[in-house]
Amino acid sequence: MNKERPYIINDALLWEYDLDTFNYDKSFKIVIERVLQMGNLEEWRNMVNYYTKEQILETIEWSAQLDKRDKEFSIFFLTSGFLHAA
């Protein structure tokens, strides 16, 4: 069974991957890290709606691409409730 690809992130941000076979669930750290680095507000909202808070926080801690300031901002923004406001 081929699961439909979710829209979380602009395909251009995952340019080096074959998106026909890319697994958004198994590769959650890659997707979350890209959204945190380069995503727009819509992509941040999609990320929060698709992935669990635990997955996002785990990725923030794991990421070698995000510097300390970016990690702190991501945690603040994630917990501020702004993403859930419409």
PyMOL CGO cylinders between C-alpha atoms (Angstrom):
from pymol import cmd
from pymol.cgo import CYLINDER

trace = [
    CYLINDER, 0.00, 0.00, 0.00, 1.44, 3.35, -1.04, 0.3, 1, 1, 1, 1, 1, 1,
    CYLINDER, 1.44, 3.35, -1.04, 0.61, 6.06, 1.49, 0.3, 1, 1, 1, 1, 1, 1,
    CYLINDER, 0.61, 6.06, 1.49, -0.19, 9.48, 0.02, 0.3, 1, 1, 1, 1, 1, 1,
    CYLINDER, -0.19, 9.48, 0.02, 2.58, 11.98, 0.56, 0.3, 1, 1, 1, 1, 1, 1,
    CYLINDER, 2.58, 11.98, 0.56, 1.62, 14.61, 3.15, 0.3, 1, 1, 1, 1, 1, 1,
    CYLINDER, 1.62, 14.61, 3.15, 2.14, 18.28, 2.41, 0.3, 1, 1, 1, 1, 1, 1,
    CYLINDER, 2.14, 18.28, 2.41, 4.36, 19.47, 5.20, 0.3, 1, 1, 1, 1, 1, 1,
    CYLINDER, 4.36, 19.47, 5.20, 7.17, 21.21, 3.42, 0.3, 1, 1, 1, 1, 1, 1,
    CYLINDER, 7.17, 21.21, 3.42, 7.92, 22.66, 0.00, 0.3, 1, 1, 1, 1, 1, 1,
    CYLINDER, 7.92, 22.66, 0.00, 9.49, 19.92, -2.12, 0.3, 1, 1, 1, 1, 1, 1,
    CYLINDER, 9.49, 19.92, -2.12, 12.37, 22.26, -2.98, 0.3, 1, 1, 1, 1, 1, 1,
    CYLINDER, 12.37, 22.26, -2.98, 13.59, 22.08, 0.65, 0.3, 1, 1, 1, 1, 1, 1,
    CYLINDER, 13.59, 22.08, 0.65, 14.15, 18.33, 0.22, 0.3, 1, 1, 1, 1, 1, 1,
    CYLINDER, 14.15, 18.33, 0.22, 15.77, 18.71, -3.19, 0.3, 1, 1, 1, 1, 1, 1,
    CYLINDER, 15.77, 18.71, -3.19, 18.36, 15.95, -2.72, 0.3, 1, 1, 1, 1, 1, 1,
    CYLINDER, 18.36, 15.95, -2.72, 15.82, 13.20, -1.91, 0.3, 1, 1, 1, 1, 1, 1,
    CYLINDER, 15.82, 13.20, -1.91, 13.61, 11.11, -4.19, 0.3, 1, 1, 1, 1, 1, 1,
    CYLINDER, 13.61, 11.11, -4.19, 10.25, 12.25, -2.88, 0.3, 1, 1, 1, 1, 1, 1,
    CYLINDER, 10.25, 12.25, -2.88, 8.42, 9.38, -4.58, 0.3, 1, 1, 1, 1, 1, 1,
    CYLINDER, 8.42, 9.38, -4.58, 10.09, 7.03, -2.10, 0.3, 1, 1, 1, 1, 1, 1,
    CYLINDER, 10.09, 7.03, -2.10, 10.83, 9.43, 0.77, 0.3, 1, 1, 1, 1, 1, 1,
    CYLINDER, 10.83, 9.43, 0.77, 9.27, 8.32, 4.07, 0.3, 1, 1, 1, 1, 1, 1,
    CYLINDER, 9.27, 8.32, 4.07, 8.08, 11.37, 6.00, 0.3, 1, 1, 1, 1, 1, 1,
    CYLINDER, 8.08, 11.37, 6.00, 7.49, 9.29, 9.12, 0.3, 1, 1, 1, 1, 1, 1,
    CYLINDER, 7.49, 9.29, 9.12, 10.83, 7.48, 9.29, 0.3, 1, 1, 1, 1, 1, 1,
    CYLINDER, 10.83, 7.48, 9.29, 12.76, 10.58, 8.21, 0.3, 1, 1, 1, 1, 1, 1,
    CYLINDER, 12.76, 10.58, 8.21, 10.98, 12.96, 10.54, 0.3, 1, 1, 1, 1, 1, 1,
    CYLINDER, 10.98, 12.96, 10.54, 14.22, 14.52, 11.81, 0.3, 1, 1, 1, 1, 1, 1,
    CYLINDER, 14.22, 14.52, 11.81, 15.23, 15.58, 8.31, 0.3, 1, 1, 1, 1, 1, 1,
    CYLINDER, 15.23, 15.58, 8.31, 11.83, 17.15, 7.58, 0.3, 1, 1, 1, 1, 1, 1,
    CYLINDER, 11.83, 17.15, 7.58, 11.54, 18.88, 10.95, 0.3, 1, 1, 1, 1, 1, 1,
    CYLINDER, 11.54, 18.88, 10.95, 15.09, 20.23, 10.76, 0.3, 1, 1, 1, 1, 1, 1,
    CYLINDER, 15.09, 20.23, 10.76, 14.44, 21.69, 7.28, 0.3, 1, 1, 1, 1, 1, 1,
    CYLINDER, 14.44, 21.69, 7.28, 11.21, 23.33, 8.43, 0.3, 1, 1, 1, 1, 1, 1,
    CYLINDER, 11.21, 23.33, 8.43, 12.95, 24.80, 11.47, 0.3, 1, 1, 1, 1, 1, 1,
    CYLINDER, 12.95, 24.80, 11.47, 15.80, 26.10, 9.30, 0.3, 1, 1, 1, 1, 1, 1,
    CYLINDER, 15.80, 26.10, 9.30, 14.00, 27.34, 6.21, 0.3, 1, 1, 1, 1, 1, 1,
    CYLINDER, 14.00, 27.34, 6.21, 10.28, 26.85, 6.55, 0.3, 1, 1, 1, 1, 1, 1,
    CYLINDER, 10.28, 26.85, 6.55, 7.63, 29.52, 6.42, 0.3, 1, 1, 1, 1, 1, 1,
    CYLINDER, 7.63, 29.52, 6.42, 4.80, 29.91, 8.94, 0.3, 1, 1, 1, 1, 1, 1,
    CYLINDER, 4.80, 29.91, 8.94, 2.49, 27.58, 6.99, 0.3, 1, 1, 1, 1, 1, 1,
    CYLINDER, 2.49, 27.58, 6.99, 5.16, 24.87, 6.97, 0.3, 1, 1, 1, 1, 1, 1,
    CYLINDER, 5.16, 24.87, 6.97, 5.73, 25.34, 10.71, 0.3, 1, 1, 1, 1, 1, 1,
    CYLINDER, 5.73, 25.34, 10.71, 1.98, 24.84, 11.27, 0.3, 1, 1, 1, 1, 1, 1,
    CYLINDER, 1.98, 24.84, 11.27, 1.95, 21.77, 9.01, 0.3, 1, 1, 1, 1, 1, 1,
    CYLINDER, 1.95, 21.77, 9.01, 4.91, 20.36, 10.92, 0.3, 1, 1, 1, 1, 1, 1,
    CYLINDER, 4.91, 20.36, 10.92, 3.19, 20.87, 14.30, 0.3, 1, 1, 1, 1, 1, 1,
    CYLINDER, 3.19, 20.87, 14.30, -0.01, 19.26, 13.00, 0.3, 1, 1, 1, 1, 1, 1,
    CYLINDER, -0.01, 19.26, 13.00, 1.78, 16.25, 11.47, 0.3, 1, 1, 1, 1, 1, 1,
    CYLINDER, 1.78, 16.25, 11.47, 4.51, 15.47, 14.00, 0.3, 1, 1, 1, 1, 1, 1,
    CYLINDER, 4.51, 15.47, 14.00, 4.28, 15.14, 17.76, 0.3, 1, 1, 1, 1, 1, 1,
    CYLINDER, 4.28, 15.14, 17.76, 5.73, 17.74, 20.08, 0.3, 1, 1, 1, 1, 1, 1,
    CYLINDER, 5.73, 17.74, 20.08, 8.11, 15.04, 21.33, 0.3, 1, 1, 1, 1, 1, 1,
    CYLINDER, 8.11, 15.04, 21.33, 9.42, 14.39, 17.80, 0.3, 1, 1, 1, 1, 1, 1,
    CYLINDER, 9.42, 14.39, 17.80, 9.99, 18.09, 17.23, 0.3, 1, 1, 1, 1, 1, 1,
    CYLINDER, 9.99, 18.09, 17.23, 11.77, 18.61, 20.56, 0.3, 1, 1, 1, 1, 1, 1,
    CYLINDER, 11.77, 18.61, 20.56, 13.88, 15.48, 19.97, 0.3, 1, 1, 1, 1, 1, 1,
    CYLINDER, 13.88, 15.48, 19.97, 14.91, 16.86, 16.59, 0.3, 1, 1, 1, 1, 1, 1,
    CYLINDER, 14.91, 16.86, 16.59, 15.81, 20.25, 18.05, 0.3, 1, 1, 1, 1, 1, 1,
    CYLINDER, 15.81, 20.25, 18.05, 18.06, 18.54, 20.60, 0.3, 1, 1, 1, 1, 1, 1,
    CYLINDER, 18.06, 18.54, 20.60, 19.55, 16.16, 17.97, 0.3, 1, 1, 1, 1, 1, 1,
    CYLINDER, 19.55, 16.16, 17.97, 20.24, 18.74, 15.25, 0.3, 1, 1, 1, 1, 1, 1,
    CYLINDER, 20.24, 18.74, 15.25, 23.82, 19.73, 14.54, 0.3, 1, 1, 1, 1, 1, 1,
    CYLINDER, 23.82, 19.73, 14.54, 22.59, 22.21, 11.89, 0.3, 1, 1, 1, 1, 1, 1,
    CYLINDER, 22.59, 22.21, 11.89, 20.70, 24.46, 14.31, 0.3, 1, 1, 1, 1, 1, 1,
    CYLINDER, 20.70, 24.46, 14.31, 22.80, 26.74, 16.49, 0.3, 1, 1, 1, 1, 1, 1,
    CYLINDER, 22.80, 26.74, 16.49, 21.94, 27.48, 20.13, 0.3, 1, 1, 1, 1, 1, 1,
    CYLINDER, 21.94, 27.48, 20.13, 19.97, 30.63, 19.28, 0.3, 1, 1, 1, 1, 1, 1,
    CYLINDER, 19.97, 30.63, 19.28, 17.91, 28.84, 16.62, 0.3, 1, 1, 1, 1, 1, 1,
    CYLINDER, 17.91, 28.84, 16.62, 17.20, 25.96, 19.00, 0.3, 1, 1, 1, 1, 1, 1,
    CYLINDER, 17.20, 25.96, 19.00, 16.07, 28.32, 21.76, 0.3, 1, 1, 1, 1, 1, 1,
    CYLINDER, 16.07, 28.32, 21.76, 13.87, 30.29, 19.35, 0.3, 1, 1, 1, 1, 1, 1,
    CYLINDER, 13.87, 30.29, 19.35, 12.33, 27.09, 17.97, 0.3, 1, 1, 1, 1, 1, 1,
    CYLINDER, 12.33, 27.09, 17.97, 11.48, 25.84, 21.45, 0.3, 1, 1, 1, 1, 1, 1,
    CYLINDER, 11.48, 25.84, 21.45, 10.03, 29.22, 22.42, 0.3, 1, 1, 1, 1, 1, 1,
    CYLINDER, 10.03, 29.22, 22.42, 7.95, 29.51, 19.25, 0.3, 1, 1, 1, 1, 1, 1,
    CYLINDER, 7.95, 29.51, 19.25, 6.75, 25.91, 19.52, 0.3, 1, 1, 1, 1, 1, 1,
    CYLINDER, 6.75, 25.91, 19.52, 5.59, 26.36, 23.11, 0.3, 1, 1, 1, 1, 1, 1,
    CYLINDER, 5.59, 26.36, 23.11, 4.18, 29.89, 22.68, 0.3, 1, 1, 1, 1, 1, 1,
    CYLINDER, 4.18, 29.89, 22.68, 0.88, 28.73, 21.23, 0.3, 1, 1, 1, 1, 1, 1,
    CYLINDER, 0.88, 28.73, 21.23, 1.24, 31.11, 18.28, 0.3, 1, 1, 1, 1, 1, 1,
    CYLINDER, 1.24, 31.11, 18.28, 1.24, 28.24, 15.78, 0.3, 1, 1, 1, 1, 1, 1,
    CYLINDER, 1.24, 28.24, 15.78, -2.22, 27.14, 16.91, 0.3, 1, 1, 1, 1, 1, 1,
    CYLINDER, -2.22, 27.14, 16.91, -3.70, 30.62, 16.62, 0.3, 1, 1, 1, 1, 1, 1,
    CYLINDER, -3.70, 30.62, 16.62, -5.56, 31.14, 13.38, 0.3, 1, 1, 1, 1, 1, 1,
]
cmd.load_cgo(trace, "trace")
